[in-house]
Amino acid sequence: MPPRPVRNPPNPWLSSDVEWLEPQRARLEIYEERLREALPERAGRVLHRIRETRGGELDDRRFGVRMRGTGPYARAIGDLFDAAARRLGLEGGRGGDEAASTFRRPAHGQLQLL
């Protein structure tokens, strides 16, 4: 008896019947909804400031740009962070060589995961 060809079950992820909700858009919708629930009178101002630092969008997915803002408000936030880091004695502010110099390897080698 010859072997029968095996057919894989249909992949629902490749179906054109599935309507995809882009993960980023869904995340931003949830963020905006919760912000409006928590701060109904200030949500518009908060969203406006975020858009000002992101070129009119709530988020920018480009590599190297996503977690950074631009413009005067983004610079002001960075300056506040640097001032707080200096006040707390964290002169490097945003990490650097001193963070790596404090790392010590475990004395007994690599720990077992399981």
Order of alpha helices (4+ residues) and beta strands (2+ residues): alpha-alpha-alpha-alpha
